[in-house]
Amino acid sequence: MTQKSSKLILPRTAAVSRREALKMGAVGIGGLAVGGSVLAACGGDDSGSTATTTAAPATTAAAATTAAPGLDKVKAHWVYIGPPDDNGWTEAHDIGRQVAQNALGDQLETAYTPNIGFDASTTQLFQQLVDDGNHLIFANTEYAGLMSVVAEENPDTFFVETNGHTWLDNILPFYLAHEIPAYLLGIAAGHMAANGRIGYIGAFPTATAYNDVNGLLLGARSVNPDAVVETVLVSTFFDPQKAAQAANALLDSGVDFLFGVMDEPTFMQISEEAGIWTGYWNGDFASARNAAPTKFVASFELTELGPFYTEQCRRVLNGTWASVAEGDVILLDNPLSDWGPNVPQHVKDEVAAARAAIDSGELSVYQGPLNDNEGNQRLAAGEALDSKGGYAIDWAVEGVSGI
């Protein structure tokens, strides 16, 4: 089988994107779309919140490391798109920050700034963080030009950008191989959605959404060839009212499985009340499980963030930090969580077998022949697309509607 990717996949890593949310977050993408229809959207997007800088509490080192000559301590700062207690995306990154702090102890000083949007004040923030003496600055979303203009002028400061698509010697892009857990969850959905109709609540039409819906559908069709994925885009990652509206629209339309990339689990609670199976993107949080105590299926795990952040800080300490070649990206493993209490054993077994086949290279999420949802052939028979090949994907597979 021919693998279509120009880059080597790193061990236990692969990729995909939250991409142009930065550009779109400031402008917005109109409405909520279900298939070809548009629903009335309410509220604003999730950008432009007031920034507050909060220092992390001191912690005791869990493991000692050797500092590089002349650098006894690293000062690192995290810039967050949301609050660190959102029970979702930003909280997962803040847990990762704490893992790094605990691992490196007094060799690492950390702080964070939450609720940062996509305007000129963000560039000013990055410059201020450089001026404050930070050696390493992490961003938990793609701030693109807002970060790179500062990075270019400050080559001795290192930047790490989640879902980044800007390559400089001092900017390192990374993301998650989330088309894989989407495919595995899709297998479960293919078994558990009696009518084969899967609903998805997304934010923007970016690589993140495409790999979510594509993975879900391809996994589902591996067990139910008639499965479909129906999508609602709400132009935000955090808006409980929009998420509720989207969930109700999808459930009213008759979907039998509901999944979403929202940073809070309102849609899961609505799914539970409707008696419909559901799952969560942004980590295995108790709030998500509690929102759907009988219908929770699984979440995407974000536990690789902590080891990754620790390693980046350690490399600054020992003088080995480096970015990647232009067009490349570091992609972290992104497994499924433990199952919900009512997931059938045969579903668990089939998903475990598929994960083993993916890990061995026997199975790819994207393998031909494969058409997009406009009828164009994207992969011929015998071709496959690896995770890095999917990092900039901009099309939905045949059987996906609404995006």
DODOFI-992114 format. One record per residue: x, z, y of N, C-alpha, C in turn; residue in one letter. Coordinates in pm, whole numbers, plus 50000, padded with zeros to 5 digits. Last residue first. Layout:
N
XZYXZYXZYA...
***
This chain:
403
479565062151995480895062652058481565049152040I477185059651860477215068651977478555069552045G477995058451507477245054151625477425064251738S479725046851225479685056751333478905050851450V479805024951067479005036051019478925047551117G483145015151104481785010851077480995022151013E485075037251315484855029251195483385025651181V486035033251655485305040751554485055031551434A489125032951841487965026351782487345035351675W491685039851922490625038552023489405031351969D494605059451851493475051551804492345051351907I497045071351881496465064651998495245056351961A497505082251625497635090651744496965084551867Y497545068251391496245071651446496295079151577G500185066851326499525054451362498165056851423G500535092751246501115088551373500535075251419K499155091851001498675100351110499265096351245S498905057050888499275071050875498855078851000D496845033550746497295038650875497655053350857L497325006750516496915020450546497515024550679A496404977750324497034984050440496494998150458E494864968250117496264971350089497004977550204G492834948250320493024954350189494524956350165A493394954750671493124946050558493314953750428A491884971350937492874972250830492454962950718L489984960751110491114968151165492234969851063R487674935951178488544941651076489754948151143Q484754943351364486104937651363486944943951253N482264955151395482414944651295483784938151289G482064976651551481634964151613481864952251520E483174997751420481704997551429481174985951513N485784982151220485294991451319483774989751333D486664981050867486164975050991485784985751091N489044978950616488334987950706487964980650834L490254977750279489764970950400488904980150484P492665002650405491844990550408491264986850274G492535036350511493075026250421492095014550408Q492975066450649492685052750690493335043050591Y493835087750485492515088050548492085073850585V495355080450172495415080350318493995080950373S496785092749873495575089749949495885090150097L499325098049779498465089449698497245084649776E500805116449911500895102749957500045093049878G500465142849855501375135449768501605121049815S498545150250040499875156050049500895148249967D496335136049940496875132850073498305137950084I495965149249697496265134849696496825130349831A495335174949785496535172949704496945158149704A492905169349912494045174349991495355172349915R491365162149691491665152249794492835156549879A491235186549555491855175049489492235164349592A489815201749741491175205649705491915194149638A487365188249736488165188149859489615191849828V486535194449478486765180549514487615179349641E486295222449492487225216349397487545201949437D484275226049683485615231449706486645224549618K482185214049541482625208449668484035213249699V481875231049327482275217249298482735210149425H481015254749449482355254049393482795239649368Q479245252349764479315251449618480745249449567P479225276550017479705263149981479855262249829V478535301250115477555294150032477955279749997N480485312650281480065319750159479175311750066P482985288050382481855296950406481315302350274G486505286850296485125281950296484125292650337W489345288650513488605293150394487145288850409D490005258150703489965272550681489425275750543S492075229150664490765235650670490915250550646L495135224050859494325225150737492915230250765P497195207551006495925212451060494945213950944N500575203851107499595204651000498355211951052D501395186651411501355198551327500305197351218L503545162751519502155164851478502085176151376L505375150051782505375159951674503925163451645I505925115551848505175127851875505365137251757V507065085352016506985094551902506225107051944D507245071852252506265067152155506125076152034G510665079052290509435074152352508505068052247E511845105752078511945092252133510615088052192A511515140052193511505129652090511615116152158V513595166652324512345159552312512445149452198S515235197352234515265183052264513865177452252A517265226452217515965220352249516145205652282W519505241252158519275229152079517955222252111T520185266352263520725254352324520515241552249G519005289152176520275285552113520835272252163N516715290752345517665301752335519025297152283L515405267152283515905269052418516955280152419V514775273052020515695261952048516225262452190R512935293652052514205296451985515225285452014R510805279552164511475289952241512845293152182C510145263351945510545257352072511285267352161Q509475282451750510615273651728511085267351859E507165293851861508345302151835509585293551823T505435272051858505845277851986507105286351969Y505215268951576505735258151660506235263651793F504065293451489505425289451446506035278551531P501555290351644502485301451661503895298151613G500275267051544500715267751684501755278751704L499285268151292500635263051305501145263751449E496615276051299497625286451277499065281451288T494165264551327495165261751430496345271451420L491885248951100492815259851128493835255451234E488555239751135489925235051139490815246951175F486185256050915486755253051046488085245851028S483185252950710484625254950731484985251750875A480345261450694481065254550586482575256950599V477585282350757478965279050791479665272750671F475115291550687475325277050687476725272750729K474955318950712474595313050582474935298350573T475945324650972476365332750856476015326750721P476805312351231476105305451122476425312450990A478075329851395477035321551454476205314551348A480055340551240478885348851267477745340951328N481915319751247481295323451119480015331451142R482535321051521481965308951463481265311951331A483555346751550482385342951628481715330451572S485825346951395484665354151346483405350051421A487465315151377487115327151450485855333651392F489525293951303488675301851214488375315351280D489475265651530490025277651469489015285451389G487705244951646488775251851718489215265251660N485555232251501486855225851521487965235851551W483235241651246483825244251378485215238051387Y480055232651090481455236551089482015236351230G476985234850891477735232851014479185237350998T473715227550756475125230650738475925226950864W470655240450881471515228750861472975233150852I468585256950969468865256150827469765244450789G468195261551232467485250051175467715248451025A469855282551275468425284951292467595273551233E472305269051240471905279751147470395281951154E472265252751467472255246751334471815256851228S472455271951667471265263551661471145257051524I475015281351605473875290451600472565282651590Q476485258451657476435263651521475255273251503M476325254851929475705244751843475585249651700F477835276952022476385276252045475715266551949T480625283951994479805280151879478305279751900P483115267352199482275279052171481185274652071E484345243852250485165255952251484355268652233D483415215752038483185225052148484055237652134M483405196251853484695199851907484555209352026V481255198951559481555196451699482915201351740G478615190751323479985194851352480265191951498F476065193051088476395192551231477785198451254L473905176550867475185183550879475615181951023F471715161150884471695171550782472995179450776D469725148051153470995149751083470925161750990V467315142451295467285143251150468625144551080G466805144451559466895130851507467015130551355S466965171551597465645165251606465655151051551D469745173851580468915179851476467505173851478L470485160251815470935155651684470065161151571L469215175952012468935161652002469325156351864A470345201151969468905199251948468555184451933N473015195452039472665200051904471195197751875A472755188652310473235178752214472865182552072A471845212952413471035200952431471435190352328Q474025229352350472715232152293471815219852301A476015217552507476165217852361474835220452292A475005222252763475125208452714475245208152562K475185250452755473895243952778473925229452729Q477935256252714476935259952612475605252852630P480595239552758479355240352834478255243452734D483605227252709482965240452719481795239752814F484515201952713484775209552591484075223152593F482635173652829483235186852850483525192952715T481015151652773481935151252888482515164952925S479485148952545478945157352652479885158752772V478295126652303479415130252389478895137452512L477155125751976476775129052113478045132852188V476825104251692477655111451788476935113951920T476485102651348475795100451476476395109851579E477635087251064477935097751161477305093851294V476425082250727476645077750865476985089950950V476575072250380476685082350485476915075750621A476535056050162475505053650264475585063450380D478405064649975478665052150049477665049250160P479525094649923478205088949952478395076450036N482195099649883481255105249785479835099949804V483445086150080484145086549952483255092449842S481915090450301481645078350224482445077550094R483085114150398481715114350346481435102250258A485595104650483485505114750378484125114850314G484735086750678485485081650563485505091750449L483405104150859482685093550791483435088850666L485465122250941484215126950882483535116150800L487335103951050487665112150934486415117250863G485815093651263486305084951158486635092751031N485365116351419484215109351360484655100051248V488085124351475487075133451420485975125551347D489225101751585489745106751458488835117151394N487645099551817487655088851718488165093851583Y488235123551955486875121051906486875110351798A491015119352001490505131451934489125128751875T491135095652146491635095752008491155108151933A487945096152322489405095852314489825095952168T485375099552483485725089252386487225086852383P484885135752499485185122852562485525112652454F483475155352319483645156452463483775142652527A480915157052059482255155252111482275156352262G479205165451781479185167751925480625167151975I477735148051515479005152451576478825153851726Y475945147851206475965148051352477285153551404G475265127550931476145137850986476135136751137I473245119750667473375118350811474125130350870R472565121950399473775114450434474015112950582G470555138350321470175124750363471365116350409N471955161650253471085155250154470735140950191A475055170950292474015164850374473125156450283A476855177450093475915187650136474825182450229M478605156250035477895162949925476705171049976H479505149750287478925139350203478155144950086G480645173650369479405169150433478725158450349A482955173550208481955184150192480615179750250A484145150750319483815151150175482745161650150I484515159850581483575148950554483195148050407G486535177850548485215183150581484145172550557L488505158550499488175168350396486815174650422L488535144850745488245137650620487805147450510Y489295165750913488005158950935487585151550808A491845172350819490745181550793489375175450819P492925146150911492985150550772491915161150743I492765143151179491965133851099491935138150952E494565161151287493225165951257492315155651191H497345170151325496935159151235495485161351191A497985177351668497565181651534497115169551453L500845174051884499425175851861499195179751716Y503225170252155502855173952019501335174652008F505965159052358504545158452321504325163052177P508225172652580508005170752437506495170252409L510265164252843508855166352804508715163052656I512865157552909512505171752915511005174152896N513035130252887514005138252812513635152952809D509595119652851510815121452929511765129852846L506575105052800507845107852733508975107952835W503215112952768504275109852862505605114052799T501145122352624501425108052611502395103452719H500315152452446500955145252554501195130652521G499065172252300498445159052308499025150752421N500665196452491499715194052383499025180652403T503935195552591502585191652629501735188852506E506525213252727505915209752598504425207652623V509475210752920508025210752916507555206552777F512305226353074511725219652958510205221452957F514455219853344513325227753293512665219653182T516245201753433516785213153360515705222653311D514965182453585515395178953449515935190653369P512825179853797513445192253749513915190453606N511575156453850512365162253959513095174953917E510215151753614511225142153658512145148053765E508395173053612509455172453512510585163153556A506655165753817507475177853833508645177553735V505545143153707506175142053838507055154053866V504395152953470505615144853463506305143453598S502055167153535503225174253485504495165953501M500405147653630500435160253702501625168653659L500505127253440501235125853565501355138753644G499545148853182500145135853214500905135953346A498285169953069498205169053214498935156853269Y496655177052782497505166852842497265166252992E496825212352706496125199552708497045189552774T498415234452723497595233052603496595221552611N501835234052803500495230652849499615228352727A504705254152870503795248352772502455245152839F507955254752984506555255053027505715247452924I510965271953016510115264152926508665265952968L512205287353205513025277653132512155267553058H511115296853526510765294753385511685284153324N511545302253797512635304153702512265302853556G509775296053991509795309953947510825312553837D509965268854010510595276854115510705291554075D508325262453789509745258953789510485267853889V505915271753889506445277753766507915274453749L505575254654106505765268854130506345275854008Q505165230553970506365232254055506635246954082Q502715236153847503895233453765505185235153847F501125239254081501325250353989502585248153905L501165213554186501755224454264502035236554175Q499725200953987501115197054009501835207954088T497315213754038497975215953910499445211753918T496465204354279496895218354273497595221454142S495565178654226496885180354286497375194854280A493865182753909493975177954045495355181554100D492455193353667493235181153675493245175453816F492595228853593491965215653588492945204453612G492935258653418493595248953506493005235153484I492445284153292491405276753366491975266653465N495345306553319494155300553255493365291653350P498705310353265497745307853373496555300753312T500915335353121500035323553114499175322553239Y504165345352995502995347253082502145334753068A506995361052836505905351252842504855355352945T510295363052745509345367952844508255357352860E512355370252474511345361152528510435368452626L513925389152366514595376552401513635366452465Q512405409952284512945410652419513815398652455D510625389552054510775402552119511355401852258G510195368851883511455368851958511655381452042L507745373851757508885369351677510205371151751A506005380651964506295390551860507545386851779N505975356352105506445368552169506835379152066Q504835339151913506195336751961506775349252025A502305351251895503145350251775504605348251817V501375347152153501665360852109502515361051983Q501005319352146501955325252241502355339352197R498965318151953500265312251926501345317652018G496935329852101497405336751979498775331451941I496675309252283497195322152329497625330852212D495625289252121496955287352181497535300552229H493175301052061494095297751952495515295752005A492035302152315492375314652247493345312052132E491605274952361492615282052439492985295252374T489655268652149490905261452171491955269652245W487995299252092488185285352056489585280552089G487185321652229486805320352087486975305952038N488245324652478487095315752465486585314352321D490225339352605489295346452516488055338052490D491705325852789492365329352664491475337252567P489875297852935490235312052931490825315852795P491455264752960490325274052957490795288452958G493865251752976492695244953031491485254453041I496855269253060495675267652975494545260453048Y500255271153032499195266753123497995262753037V502735295552976501695286952917500635283853022W506235299853009504895301253068503955291053005H509215318552947508295307652912506915310452967A512505325952953511285328453029510375316353008K514735338952719513985327352764512755332052840V517895355152729516445356052728515845343052780K520535349252731520115360652650518605361752638D522705325852763521255326552773520755337352677L525445325952716524995324152852523495324652870G525105313452389526025318752491525505315752631P521845320152255522915310752286523825316752391A521065348252047520915340952171522095331552191A519735350651732520975350851807520825342251932T516945372151655517605359151659518865360451741T514985394051452516035391951550516555377651542A511515399151436512695393751371513725390551477A509735412151592509525413151448510735408051373A510155431151886510585419651807510345422151659A507335443352056508535446451981508885434751892T506195433652383506035435452240507365438452177T504455436452692505705437152617505415439552471A501775413752769502295427052747503595426552670P502145385952997501875391052863502425405052849A500615382753319501805384853236501405390353101A498655357853450498635370853386499865372353299T497345340353720498495342153634498505356353581T494565320353757495075333853769496235335353673T492755294453920493855298653833494235313053862A489405283553905490425290853979491475296153885T488775251153758488555265453768489685271953847S488895223453712488875228253849488625243053863G486625213753442487885213853517487715220753651S484445208853282485125221653265486445222153342D481625194953469482615194953364483385208053368D478255208453527479455200953559480405200653444G474705204053441475935211453463477095202253493G473275181053204473145191053308474455198353323C472105148253125473135158553117472935168453230A469645132052937469985137653067471015148653048A470925108052702470115119752735470525124752872L470745074952598471415084452685470445095752719V471235056452289470415062352394471215072252477S472605046552074472615038452195471855044852310G473705076451951473565062451918473615054352046G473445095252222473125096052080472815081952034V475315107652487474885095752415474605098852270A474955121552797475065124652656474535112752581L476675112353107475605114953014475965119652877G479735096453193478315098553214477515102053091G482505115553236481995103953163480505106053151I484725126053498483535127453416483165114553348G486925131053661485945121053702484625122753629V488405150753544488225151153689487105141953734A488345143553279487835156553318487575157453466G489655119553257488195119353255487605132553301M492265127653265491805117853362490295118253373K492175147353062492705150453194492215140653297L491225134652842490365144752902490885148253040A492715115552708492485113752851491445123252907E493555136252435493965125852526493355126252665R493585149052213492595153752306492705145352433R494545131651905494575134552047493345140452113S497215131851635495935127251694495725133551832V499435135351331498925135851470497555131051506A501725157451130501105144351153500375144651287A503685177250901503125174251031502575160151034T505215183350680504075191950708503465189250845R507895164850814507385173350707506285182650756P506875136451015507685148250993507095156850882L506855102050958506035114150962506925126150932I508485078851163508555086951042507665099051058L506765051451319507505063951323507445071051189K505095030251320506475027651355507335039951349S502775022351068503235031851167504685028851195S500975014650814501145009150948501485020251045K501925009650483501655019750584501945014050722Q500594991650220501404990550341500975001150441T500865000049881500005000050000500895000050123M
***
